[in-house]
Amino acid sequence: MPAMETMDQNKPDHLKTEGLLRKHTVRGTAYHEVGKGEPLVLIHGVGMRLEAWTPQIEAFSGSHRVIAVDMPGHGESVALPAGSPLQAFVAWFGGFLDEMELGKVNVAGHSMGALVAGGAAATFGERIERIAYLNGVYRRDPEAKAAVLARAASIPLAGVDKEGPLLRWFGDDAQSAVARELTRNWLSLVDPQGYATAYAAFAGGDETYADRWPGIGAPALFLTGSDDPNSTPLMAEQMASAAPRGWVRIVEGHRHMVNLTAPDIVNELLAEWLSCGEDAR
């Protein structure tokens, strides 16, 4: 994508996204793989693509086998059928692990990717070594639930909203400016049908696996930004309290795309998570 490469020339190194080579599984899932060692699988959120993990790919590829995956209907991955619920995305992820012949993995998910990661831990937890739940939702209150369902219902008619998410996900600070423009670009590239299917699953999925955290034994990091209006610190605290080996980390002054706007802090917290052994913090 030459236009994207031109944009990248003036970006900080951790936000340069050109040249992320993709491979494809037989079933049509696209992924980028780099490094050796213990597997670390990264799942992005709705409307994004695997490049959204660029700072983490660079940080951990020297110590881990990092596998960033395009969610169905995003990037270069084949979409799931329209109307697929969150459980179908979790089943897709299990199938991806099978195709990659992966046993136990560390999995970090952001937003919708966090819901998929949580569903994986609930459904086939024996394959999840550790789980990091970045900017994930949990039991939205009635007002937030109504708002997200309304947004999901509007997509088939209005298409992909590129400005609303930016207002919710970023502040007006200069630090967020480059990440905001990258995110706008990714939203402009997403397949509308794939986006609509994933967003509907995201909107209806905040309670799908909510009761399962007490039975998830993997070390579980719940991380969000202090100013994230939708994936709130309270949600992270509630999940961490429910998970036997859960703990919460809040990145002050940041919102939803915290792995892009505060990559050094997030990478330090993920390194802490990846180093934890038998005793969660």
ZIWO-V755020 format. One record per pair of residues at least 12 apart in sequence whose C-alpha atoms are under 10 Angstrom apart, sorted by the first residue. I is the first residue (numbers start at 1). J is the second residue. D is the distance in whole Angstrom. If there is no record, write none. Layout:
BEGIN
<<I J D> <I J D>>
END
This chain:
BEGIN
<<1 18 8> <1 19 9> <2 18 9> <3 18 10> <4 16 9> <4 17 8> <4 18 7> <4 182 9> <4 185 9> <5 17 8> <5 18 6> <5 19 8> <6 18 9> <7 178 10> <7 181 10> <7 182 9> <8 178 10> <8 182 9> <10 178 9> <11 178 7> <11 179 9> <11 182 10> <12 178 9> <13 54 10> <13 55 9> <13 58 10> <14 53 10> <14 54 7> <14 55 5> <14 56 9> <14 57 9> <14 58 7> <14 59 9> <14 260 8> <14 263 8> <14 264 10> <15 51 9> <15 52 9> <15 53 9> <15 54 6> <15 55 7> <15 178 8> <15 179 7> <15 182 8> <15 260 8> <15 261 10> <15 263 9> <16 51 9> <16 54 7> <16 55 9> <16 182 10> <17 50 10> <17 51 6> <17 52 8> <17 53 9> <17 54 6> <17 55 9> <17 182 9> <18 51 9> <18 54 10> <19 51 10> <20 32 7> <20 33 9> <20 34 10> <20 50 9> <20 51 7> <20 54 9> <20 68 10> <21 33 8> <21 34 10> <22 50 9> <22 68 9> <22 69 9> <22 70 9> <22 75 10> <22 76 8> <23 69 10> <23 76 9> <24 69 10> <24 70 10> <24 76 8> <24 77 8> <24 78 10> <25 77 9> <25 96 8> <25 99 7> <25 100 8> <26 96 10> <26 99 8> <27 77 9> <27 78 8> <27 92 10> <27 95 9> <27 96 8> <27 99 8> <28 72 9> <28 76 8> <28 77 6> <28 78 5> <28 79 9> <28 96 10> <29 69 7> <29 70 7> <29 71 8> <29 72 7> <29 73 9> <29 74 10> <29 75 9> <29 76 7> <29 77 4> <29 78 6> <29 79 9> <29 92 9> <29 93 10> <29 95 10> <29 96 7> <29 99 9> <30 49 10> <30 50 9> <30 68 9> <30 69 6> <30 70 6> <30 71 8> <30 72 9> <30 74 9> <30 75 8> <30 76 6> <30 77 5> <30 78 8> <30 96 10> <31 43 10> <31 49 10> <31 50 7> <31 67 7> <31 68 6> <31 69 4> <31 70 6> <31 71 9> <31 75 9> <31 76 8> <31 77 8> <31 96 10> <32 50 8> <32 51 9> <32 57 9> <32 66 8> <32 67 6> <32 68 5> <32 69 6> <32 70 9> <33 57 9> <33 61 9> <33 65 7> <33 66 6> <33 67 4> <33 68 7> <33 69 9> <34 57 8> <34 58 9> <34 60 9> <34 61 6> <34 62 9> <34 64 8> <34 65 6> <34 66 5> <34 67 7> <34 68 9> <35 57 9> <35 58 10> <35 60 8> <35 61 5> <35 62 6> <35 63 7> <35 64 6> <35 65 4> <35 66 6> <35 67 9> <36 60 10> <36 61 7> <36 62 7> <36 63 7> <36 64 5> <36 65 4> <36 66 8> <37 61 9> <37 62 9> <37 63 6> <37 64 4> <37 65 5> <37 66 9> <38 63 8> <38 64 5> <38 65 6> <38 66 8> <38 104 9> <38 105 7> <38 106 8> <38 129 10> <38 274 10> <39 61 10> <39 63 10> <39 64 6> <39 65 5> <39 66 6> <39 67 7> <39 102 8> <39 103 9> <39 104 8> <39 105 5> <39 106 6> <39 107 8> <39 129 9> <40 57 9> <40 60 8> <40 61 9> <40 63 10> <40 64 6> <40 65 6> <40 66 5> <40 67 6> <40 68 8> <40 104 10> <40 105 6> <40 106 5> <40 107 6> <40 108 7> <40 129 10> <40 130 9> <40 131 10> <40 274 9> <41 57 10> <41 64 10> <41 65 8> <41 66 6> <41 67 5> <41 68 6> <41 69 7> <41 97 9> <41 105 7> <41 106 6> <41 107 5> <41 108 6> <41 109 8> <41 117 10> <41 131 10> <42 56 9> <42 57 9> <42 66 8> <42 67 6> <42 68 5> <42 69 6> <42 70 9> <42 71 10> <42 106 9> <42 107 6> <42 108 5> <42 109 6> <42 110 8> <42 113 8> <42 114 9> <42 117 9> <42 132 9> <43 67 9> <43 68 6> <43 69 6> <43 70 7> <43 71 7> <43 93 9> <43 107 8> <43 108 6> <43 109 5> <43 110 6> <43 111 9> <43 112 8> <43 113 5> <43 114 7> <43 115 10> <43 116 8> <43 117 8> <44 68 8> <44 69 8> <44 70 7> <44 71 7> <44 74 10> <44 108 9> <44 109 6> <44 110 5> <44 111 7> <44 112 7> <44 113 5> <44 114 8> <44 116 10> <44 134 10> <45 70 9> <45 71 8> <45 74 10> <45 109 8> <45 110 5> <45 111 5> <45 112 5> <45 113 5> <45 114 8> <45 115 9> <45 116 10> <45 134 10> <45 135 10> <45 136 9> <45 198 9> <45 199 9> <45 202 9> <45 257 10> <46 71 8> <46 72 10> <46 73 10> <46 74 8> <46 110 9> <46 111 7> <46 112 6> <46 113 8> <46 187 9> <46 190 9> <46 194 9> <46 195 7> <46 196 9> <46 197 10> <46 198 6> <46 199 6> <46 200 10> <46 201 10> <46 202 8> <47 71 9> <47 73 9> <47 74 7> <47 75 9> <47 112 10> <47 160 8> <47 161 10> <47 162 9> <47 165 10> <47 183 9> <47 184 9> <47 186 7> <47 187 5> <47 188 9> <47 189 8> <47 190 6> <47 191 8> <47 192 9> <47 194 9> <47 195 6> <47 196 9> <47 198 8> <47 199 8> <48 70 8> <48 71 8> <48 74 7> <48 75 8> <48 110 10> <48 112 10> <48 182 10> <48 183 7> <48 184 9> <48 185 9> <48 186 6> <48 187 6> <48 188 10> <48 189 9> <48 190 7> <48 195 9> <49 68 9> <49 69 8> <49 70 5> <49 71 7> <49 72 10> <49 73 10> <49 74 6> <49 75 5> <49 76 9> <49 77 10> <49 183 9> <49 186 7> <49 187 9> <49 189 9> <49 190 8> <50 67 9> <50 68 6> <50 69 6> <50 70 5> <50 71 8> <50 74 9> <50 75 7> <50 76 10> <50 186 10> <51 68 8> <51 69 9> <51 70 9> <51 75 9> <51 182 10> <51 183 10> <51 186 9> <52 68 9> <52 70 10> <52 110 10> <52 179 9> <52 182 9> <52 183 8> <52 186 9> <52 257 9> <52 259 8> <52 260 7> <53 68 7> <53 69 10> <53 109 10> <53 110 9> <53 259 7> <53 260 8> <53 263 10> <54 68 9> <54 259 9> <54 260 8> <54 263 10> <55 259 8> <55 260 7> <55 261 10> <55 262 10> <55 263 6> <55 264 8> <55 266 9> <55 267 8> <56 68 10> <56 259 8> <56 260 9> <56 263 7> <56 264 9> <56 266 8> <56 267 6> <56 270 9> <57 267 10> <58 267 10> <59 263 9> <59 264 9> <59 267 7> <59 268 9> <59 270 10> <59 271 9> <60 267 8> <60 270 9> <60 271 8> <60 274 10> <64 106 10> <64 274 10> <65 105 10> <66 106 10> <66 107 10> <67 100 10> <67 107 9> <68 107 10> <68 108 10> <69 93 9> <69 96 9> <71 89 8> <71 92 9> <71 93 9> <71 112 9> <71 113 8> <71 116 10> <71 194 9> <71 195 10> <71 198 9> <72 89 8> <72 92 8> <72 93 9> <72 194 7> <72 195 9> <72 197 9> <72 198 8> <73 190 8> <73 191 6> <73 192 8> <73 193 7> <73 194 4> <73 195 7> <73 196 9> <73 197 8> <73 198 8> <74 186 9> <74 187 10> <74 189 9> <74 190 6> <74 191 6> <74 192 9> <74 193 10> <74 194 6> <74 195 7> <74 198 9> <75 186 9> <75 189 8> <75 190 7> <75 191 8> <75 194 10> <76 190 10> <76 191 10> <77 194 10> <78 194 9> <79 191 9> <79 193 8> <79 194 6> <79 195 9> <79 197 8> <79 198 9> <80 92 9> <80 193 10> <80 194 7> <80 197 8> <80 198 9> <81 193 9> <81 194 9> <81 197 8> <82 193 7> <82 194 8> <82 195 10> <82 196 8> <82 197 5> <82 198 9> <82 200 9> <82 201 10> <83 196 9> <83 197 6> <83 198 9> <83 199 10> <83 200 7> <83 201 8> <84 197 6> <84 198 8> <84 200 8> <84 201 7> <85 197 8> <85 198 8> <85 199 10> <85 200 7> <85 201 5> <85 202 8> <85 203 10> <85 204 8> <85 205 8> <85 208 10> <86 112 9> <86 115 8> <86 116 7> <86 119 8> <86 197 10> <86 198 8> <86 199 10> <86 200 9> <86 201 5> <86 202 7> <86 203 9> <86 204 8> <86 205 6> <86 206 9> <86 208 8> <86 209 9> <87 115 10> <87 116 8> <87 119 7> <87 120 9> <87 123 9> <87 201 8> <87 205 9> <87 208 8> <87 209 9> <88 116 9> <88 201 9> <89 112 10> <89 113 9> <89 115 9> <89 116 6> <89 117 10> <89 119 9> <89 120 9> <89 198 8> <89 201 8> <89 202 10> <90 113 10> <90 115 9> <90 116 5> <90 117 8> <90 118 9> <90 119 6> <90 120 6> <90 121 10> <90 122 10> <90 123 8> <90 124 10> <91 116 9> <91 119 9> <91 120 8> <91 123 9> <91 124 10> <92 116 9> <92 120 10> <93 116 8> <93 117 8> <93 119 10> <93 120 8> <94 116 10> <94 120 7> <94 123 9> <94 124 8> <94 127 9> <97 127 9> <102 127 8> <103 126 9> <103 127 6> <103 128 8> <103 129 9> <104 125 9> <104 126 7> <104 127 4> <104 128 5> <104 129 6> <104 130 9> <105 126 10> <105 127 6> <105 128 5> <105 129 5> <105 130 7> <105 131 9> <106 127 9> <106 128 6> <106 129 5> <106 130 5> <106 131 6> <106 132 8> <106 218 10> <106 219 10> <106 273 10> <106 274 8> <107 120 9> <107 121 9> <107 127 10> <107 128 7> <107 129 8> <107 130 6> <107 131 5> <107 132 6> <107 133 9> <107 220 10> <108 130 8> <108 131 6> <108 132 4> <108 133 6> <108 134 7> <108 220 10> <108 221 9> <108 270 9> <109 131 8> <109 132 6> <109 133 6> <109 134 6> <109 135 9> <109 136 8> <110 132 8> <110 133 6> <110 134 5> <110 135 6> <110 136 6> <110 137 10> <110 223 9> <110 224 9> <110 256 9> <110 257 9> <110 258 10> <110 259 9> <111 133 8> <111 134 6> <111 135 5> <111 136 5> <111 137 7> <111 202 9> <111 224 10> <111 230 10> <111 231 8> <111 256 8> <111 257 9> <112 133 10> <112 134 9> <112 135 9> <112 136 7> <112 137 8> <112 198 8> <112 199 8> <112 201 8> <112 202 6> <112 203 9> <112 205 9> <112 206 9> <113 133 8> <113 134 8> <113 135 9> <113 136 8> <113 202 9> <114 131 9> <114 132 8> <114 133 5> <114 134 6> <114 135 7> <114 136 5> <114 137 8> <114 222 9> <115 133 8> <115 134 9> <115 135 10> <115 136 7> <115 137 7> <115 138 9> <115 201 10> <115 202 8> <115 205 7> <115 206 7> <115 207 10> <115 208 9> <115 209 8> <115 210 10> <116 133 10> <116 136 10> <116 202 9> <116 205 9> <116 209 10> <117 130 10> <117 131 7> <117 132 8> <117 133 7> <117 134 10> <117 136 10> <118 131 8> <118 132 9> <118 133 7> <118 136 9> <118 208 10> <118 209 7> <118 210 9> <118 212 9> <118 213 8> <118 216 9> <118 220 9> <119 205 10> <119 208 8> <119 209 6> <119 210 9> <119 212 9> <119 213 10> <120 209 10> <121 209 9> <121 212 9> <121 213 9> <121 215 9> <121 216 6> <121 217 9> <121 218 8> <121 220 10> <122 209 7> <122 210 9> <122 211 9> <122 212 6> <122 213 7> <122 214 10> <122 215 8> <122 216 6> <122 217 9> <123 209 9> <123 212 9> <123 216 9> <124 216 10> <125 215 9> <125 216 7> <125 217 8> <125 218 8> <126 216 10> <126 217 9> <126 218 9> <127 218 10> <128 216 10> <128 217 9> <128 218 7> <128 219 9> <129 217 9> <129 218 6> <129 219 8> <129 220 9> <129 274 9> <129 277 10> <130 217 9> <130 218 5> <130 219 5> <130 220 6> <130 221 8> <130 245 10> <130 273 8> <130 274 7> <130 276 9> <130 277 9> <131 216 10> <131 217 10> <131 218 7> <131 219 6> <131 220 5> <131 221 6> <131 222 9> <131 246 9> <131 273 9> <131 274 9> <132 218 10> <132 219 8> <132 220 6> <132 221 5> <132 222 6> <132 223 7> <132 246 10> <132 247 10> <132 248 10> <132 269 10> <132 270 8> <132 273 8> <132 274 9> <133 220 7> <133 221 6> <133 222 5> <133 223 6> <133 224 8> <133 236 8> <133 239 10> <133 240 10> <133 248 10> <134 221 8> <134 222 6> <134 223 5> <134 224 6> <134 225 9> <134 231 9> <134 236 9> <134 249 10> <134 256 9> <134 257 9> <134 258 8> <134 259 8> <134 266 9> <134 270 10> <135 222 8> <135 223 6> <135 224 5> <135 225 7> <135 228 8> <135 230 8> <135 231 5> <135 232 8> <135 233 9> <135 235 9> <135 236 8> <135 250 10> <135 255 9> <135 256 6> <135 257 8> <135 258 8> <135 259 9> <136 206 9> <136 222 8> <136 223 8> <136 224 8> <136 230 9> <136 231 5> <136 232 8> <136 233 10> <136 235 8> <136 236 8> <136 239 10> <136 256 9> <137 202 9> <137 203 10> <137 205 9> <137 206 6> <137 207 9> <137 210 9> <137 224 10> <137 230 7> <137 231 5> <137 232 7> <137 233 10> <137 234 10> <137 235 6> <137 236 8> <137 239 9> <138 205 9> <138 206 5> <138 207 6> <138 208 9> <138 209 9> <138 210 7> <138 211 10> <138 230 10> <138 231 8> <138 232 9> <138 234 9> <138 235 6> <138 236 8> <138 238 8> <138 239 7> <139 205 9> <139 206 5> <139 207 5> <139 208 9> <139 209 10> <139 210 7> <139 211 10> <139 235 8> <139 238 10> <139 239 10> <140 203 10> <140 204 10> <140 205 10> <140 206 7> <140 207 8> <140 230 8> <140 231 9> <140 232 10> <140 235 8> <141 230 10> <144 203 10> <144 229 9> <144 230 7> <145 203 7> <145 204 8> <145 206 9> <145 230 10> <146 203 9> <147 203 9> <148 199 9> <148 200 9> <148 202 9> <148 203 6> <148 204 9> <148 230 9> <149 199 9> <149 200 7> <149 201 10> <149 202 9> <149 203 6> <149 204 7> <150 200 10> <150 203 9> <151 164 10> <151 196 10> <151 199 9> <151 200 9> <151 203 8> <152 195 10> <152 196 7> <152 197 9> <152 198 9> <152 199 6> <152 200 5> <152 201 9> <152 202 9> <152 203 7> <152 204 9> <153 196 9> <153 199 9> <153 200 8> <153 203 10> <154 196 9> <155 192 8> <155 193 9> <155 195 8> <155 196 6> <155 197 9> <155 199 9> <155 200 9> <156 192 8> <156 193 8> <156 195 10> <156 196 7> <156 197 9> <158 192 10> <159 191 10> <159 192 6> <159 193 9> <159 195 9> <159 196 8> <160 187 7> <160 188 8> <160 189 10> <160 190 8> <160 191 9> <160 192 6> <160 193 9> <160 195 7> <160 196 8> <161 184 10> <161 187 8> <161 188 9> <161 192 10> <162 183 9> <162 184 6> <162 185 9> <162 186 9> <162 187 6> <162 188 7> <163 183 10> <163 184 8> <163 187 9> <165 180 10> <165 183 9> <165 184 9> <165 187 9> <165 256 9> <166 179 10> <166 180 7> <166 181 9> <166 183 8> <166 184 7> <166 187 10> <166 256 9> <166 257 10> <167 180 9> <168 227 10> <168 228 8> <168 229 7> <168 230 8> <168 255 8> <168 256 8> <168 257 10> <169 183 10> <169 225 10> <169 227 9> <169 228 7> <169 229 8> <169 230 9> <169 231 10> <169 254 9> <169 255 6> <169 256 5> <169 257 6> <169 258 9> <170 183 10> <170 227 9> <170 228 9> <170 254 8> <170 255 6> <170 256 7> <170 257 7> <170 258 9> <170 261 9> <171 227 9> <171 228 10> <171 253 9> <171 254 8> <171 255 7> <171 256 10> <171 261 10> <173 254 10> <173 261 10> <175 260 10> <175 261 7> <175 262 9> <176 254 9> <176 255 10> <176 257 9> <176 258 9> <176 260 8> <176 261 6> <176 262 9> <177 261 9> <178 260 9> <178 261 9> <179 257 8> <179 258 10> <179 259 10> <179 260 6> <179 261 7> <180 257 9> <180 260 9> <180 261 9> <182 260 10> <183 257 9> <183 260 10> <210 239 8> <210 242 9> <211 239 10> <211 242 9> <212 239 10> <212 242 9> <212 243 9> <213 238 10> <213 239 7> <213 240 8> <213 241 9> <213 242 6> <213 243 5> <213 244 8> <213 245 10> <213 246 9> <214 239 9> <214 240 10> <214 241 9> <214 242 5> <214 243 5> <214 244 6> <214 245 9> <214 246 10> <215 242 9> <215 243 7> <215 244 8> <216 242 9> <216 243 6> <216 244 7> <216 245 8> <216 246 9> <217 243 7> <217 244 6> <217 245 6> <217 246 9> <218 243 9> <218 244 8> <218 245 7> <218 246 8> <218 277 10> <218 278 9> <218 280 9> <219 243 9> <219 244 8> <219 245 5> <219 246 6> <219 247 8> <219 273 8> <219 274 9> <219 276 8> <219 277 8> <219 278 8> <219 279 8> <219 280 6> <219 281 9> <220 239 9> <220 240 7> <220 243 7> <220 244 9> <220 245 6> <220 246 4> <220 247 6> <220 248 9> <220 273 8> <220 276 10> <220 280 8> <220 281 9> <221 236 9> <221 239 9> <221 240 7> <221 243 10> <221 245 9> <221 246 6> <221 247 5> <221 248 6> <221 249 7> <221 269 9> <221 270 8> <221 272 9> <221 273 7> <221 274 10> <221 280 9> <221 281 9> <222 235 9> <222 236 5> <222 237 8> <222 238 9> <222 239 7> <222 240 6> <222 243 10> <222 246 7> <222 247 6> <222 248 5> <222 249 6> <222 250 8> <223 235 10> <223 236 7> <223 237 9> <223 240 10> <223 247 9> <223 248 6> <223 249 5> <223 250 6> <223 251 8> <223 258 9> <223 259 10> <223 266 8> <223 269 9> <223 270 9> <224 236 7> <224 237 10> <224 248 8> <224 249 7> <224 250 5> <224 251 6> <224 252 9> <224 254 8> <224 255 7> <224 256 7> <224 257 9> <224 258 7> <224 259 9> <224 266 9> <225 249 9> <225 250 6> <225 251 5> <225 252 6> <225 253 7> <225 254 5> <225 255 5> <225 256 6> <225 257 8> <225 258 6> <225 259 9> <225 262 9> <226 249 10> <226 250 6> <226 251 6> <226 252 5> <226 253 6> <226 254 6> <226 255 7> <226 256 9> <226 258 10> <227 250 9> <227 251 9> <227 252 7> <227 253 6> <227 254 6> <227 255 5> <227 256 8> <227 258 10> <228 251 10> <228 252 10> <228 253 9> <228 254 7> <228 255 4> <228 256 5> <228 257 9> <228 258 9> <229 255 7> <229 256 8> <230 255 9> <230 256 8> <231 255 9> <231 256 7> <232 250 9> <232 255 9> <232 256 9> <233 248 8> <233 249 9> <233 250 7> <233 251 9> <234 248 10> <235 248 10> <236 248 6> <236 249 8> <236 250 9> <237 249 9> <237 250 9> <244 280 9> <245 278 9> <245 279 7> <245 280 5> <245 281 8> <246 280 7> <246 281 7> <247 273 10> <247 280 7> <247 281 6> <248 281 9> <249 266 9> <249 269 8> <250 266 10> <250 269 10> <251 265 8> <251 266 8> <251 269 10>>
END
